[in-house]
Amino acid sequence: RAHEGGRRHAALLQVFERATAGFGWSRPSRSALADTTVYTVLSAEQATVARDWISALVAALPHLLTVQAGISAPAAATELAVARTEADECLALQEGTAVLVPPAYEESWDDLVLRRLRAAAGTGRTPHRGAVAELREHDRAHGTAYVATLRAWLQERGEPGRIAEQLGVHENTVRYRMRRMAELTDLRLDDVHKRFAMMIELAIL
């Protein structure tokens, strides 16, 4: 996708025109314009080849244009529909983050899985009960930092030193907060499924 300030369609047409420059089979790629996206098929198995092609395309365009791209996994002709979905996911990943290099599906799998989980967890209403909801309410009412502490605990797998470093507090402060949190709500940090669910819930806050 491409845009120039608030103008998207004109920029997109410039990208498509450049991507299809050349004559017939002399072009190393085949491109198609669908809705607001230019899709290109390259004969390559490495994401670096696709990135080089994108870089060359961008270099040939006016500097005011902003181009964002996503790269699918290698695909056979019968898998192009799946590859398009993969490329769309990677494009959305770049559009939604500060990633400068066009993401490739297989390289970005961890980020894509988390993005899918956030999307799934974000459907429907946010629960008003449960450990995360109750700690958020306590933070709002009392100015505590229990949600941030819980997030750090989950990220650092309960290691007080690393949690304290991440939060910028003393280890004893971490231990005190964890005791208070256990008194305020049913954390059940020994339950792997509860921990995983809380990590996803915290990721969409």
C-alpha positions in Angstrom: 0.0 0.0 0.0 1.1 3.6 -0.5 0.0 7.1 0.4 1.1 10.6 -0.1 -0.2 12.7 2.8 -3.9 12.1 2.8 -4.0 10.9 -0.9 -4.0 7.2 -1.2 -5.4 6.4 -4.6 -3.0 8.5 -6.6 0.0 7.1 -4.7 -1.3 3.5 -5.2 -1.6 4.0 -9.0 2.0 5.2 -9.1 3.2 2.1 -7.2 1.2 -0.1 -9.6 2.5 1.7 -12.7 6.1 1.3 -11.4 5.6 -2.4 -10.4 4.3 -3.2 -13.9 7.0 -1.2 -15.8 8.8 -3.2 -18.5 7.7 -5.5 -21.3 6.1 -8.9 -20.9 8.3 -11.6 -19.6 11.2 -9.2 -19.1 9.7 -8.2 -15.8 10.8 -10.3 -12.8 7.3 -10.1 -11.2 3.6 -10.1 -11.9 1.4 -7.5 -10.2 -2.3 -6.8 -9.8 -4.2 -4.0 -8.2 -7.1 -5.0 -5.9 -9.0 -2.5 -3.8 -6.3 -0.5 -2.0 -3.5 -2.9 -2.4 -0.9 -3.8 -5.0 -0.2 -7.6 -5.0 3.0 -8.9 -6.6 4.2 -12.4 -7.3 8.0 -13.0 -7.4 9.9 -16.1 -8.4 11.9 -16.4 -5.2 12.0 -18.4 -2.0 13.9 -15.9 0.3 12.2 -12.9 1.9 15.4 -10.9 1.2 14.7 -11.1 -2.5 11.2 -9.6 -2.0 12.7 -6.9 0.3 15.2 -6.0 -2.3 12.5 -5.8 -5.0 10.4 -3.5 -2.7 13.5 -1.3 -1.9 14.1 -0.9 -5.6 10.5 0.0 -6.2 10.5 2.6 -3.5 13.7 4.1 -4.7 12.1 4.7 -8.1 9.1 6.5 -6.7 8.7 10.1 -5.6 10.2 10.7 -2.1 7.0 12.0 -0.7 5.3 8.6 -1.1 5.1 6.3 1.9 5.1 2.6 0.9 4.2 -0.2 3.3 4.4 -3.9 2.4 4.1 -7.4 3.7 5.7 -10.6 2.5 4.0 -14.0 2.4 5.8 -17.4 2.8 6.9 -19.1 -0.4 3.9 -20.5 -2.2 3.0 -22.6 -5.2 0.5 -21.4 -7.8 -2.3 -23.3 -6.1 -1.5 -21.6 -2.8 -1.7 -18.0 -4.0 -5.0 -17.3 -2.2 -3.4 -18.4 1.1 -0.2 -16.4 0.3 -2.4 -13.3 -0.2 -3.9 -13.6 3.2 -0.4 -14.0 4.7 0.9 -10.9 2.9 -2.2 -9.0 4.1 -1.4 -10.0 7.7 2.2 -8.9 7.4 1.1 -5.6 5.8 -1.3 -5.0 8.7 1.5 -5.8 11.1 3.7 -3.1 9.5 0.9 -0.6 9.4 0.1 -1.2 13.1 3.6 -1.0 14.5 6.8 0.9 14.1 8.5 -1.9 12.0 10.5 -0.3 9.2 11.5 -3.4 7.3 8.6 -5.1 5.5 7.6 -8.1 7.7 7.8 -11.6 6.2 5.3 -14.2 7.3 7.6 -17.0 8.6 10.1 -14.5 10.2 7.2 -12.6 11.9 5.2 -15.7 13.0 5.4 -14.9 16.8 4.2 -11.3 16.3 1.4 -12.5 14.0 0.2 -15.1 16.5 0.0 -12.5 19.2 -1.8 -10.2 16.9 -4.4 -12.9 16.1 -4.8 -13.6 19.8 -5.3 -9.9 20.6 -7.9 -9.7 17.8 -9.7 -12.7 19.2 -9.6 -11.5 22.8 -10.8 -8.1 21.7 -14.1 -9.3 20.4 -17.1 -8.9 22.7 -17.1 -7.0 25.9 -14.2 -6.7 28.3 -14.9 -8.6 31.5 -15.6 -6.7 34.6 -14.7 -9.6 36.9 -11.5 -11.6 37.2 -8.0 -10.8 38.4 -7.0 -8.3 35.7 -10.3 -6.4 35.8 -10.2 -6.2 39.6 -6.6 -5.0 39.7 -7.3 -2.4 37.0 -10.2 -1.1 39.1 -8.0 -1.0 42.2 -5.3 0.9 40.3 -7.9 3.5 39.2 -9.3 3.9 42.7 -6.1 3.9 44.7 -3.3 4.9 42.3 -1.5 1.6 42.7 0.5 -0.1 39.9 -0.7 -3.6 40.2 -1.6 -4.2 36.6 1.9 -3.1 35.5 3.4 -5.4 38.2 1.4 -8.4 37.0 2.4 -7.8 33.4 6.1 -7.6 34.4 5.7 -10.7 36.6 4.3 -12.7 33.6 6.9 -11.4 31.2 9.8 -12.1 33.6 8.3 -15.4 34.8 8.3 -14.4 38.4 12.0 -13.4 38.7 11.9 -10.6 41.3 15.2 -9.1 40.2 14.2 -8.7 36.6 10.7 -7.5 37.5 12.1 -4.9 39.8 14.5 -3.7 37.1 11.7 -3.4 34.6 9.5 -1.5 37.0 12.3 0.6 38.5 11.5 -0.4 42.0 13.2 -2.5 44.8 12.7 -6.3 44.9 11.0 -6.0 48.2 8.4 -3.7 46.6 7.7 -6.3 44.0 7.2 -9.0 46.7 4.9 -6.7 48.7 2.8 -5.9 45.7 2.5 -9.6 44.8 1.3 -10.4 48.3 -1.2 -7.5 48.3 -2.5 -8.5 44.8 -3.0 -12.1 46.0 -5.1 -10.7 48.9 -7.2 -8.5 46.6 -8.0 -11.1 43.9 -7.7 -14.7 43.0 -4.5 -14.6 40.9 -3.8 -18.3 40.6 -0.4 -17.8 39.1 0.3 -21.5 39.5 -2.3 -22.3 36.8 -0.6 -22.2 33.4 -3.9 -21.6 31.6 -4.8 -18.7 33.9 -1.3 -17.2 33.3 -1.7 -17.5 29.5 -5.2 -16.0 29.5 -4.0 -13.0 31.6 -1.1 -12.4 29.3 -3.5 -12.2 26.3 -5.9 -10.0 28.3 -3.1 -7.6 29.3 -1.8 -7.5 25.7 -5.1 -5.9 24.5 -5.3 -3.2 27.2 
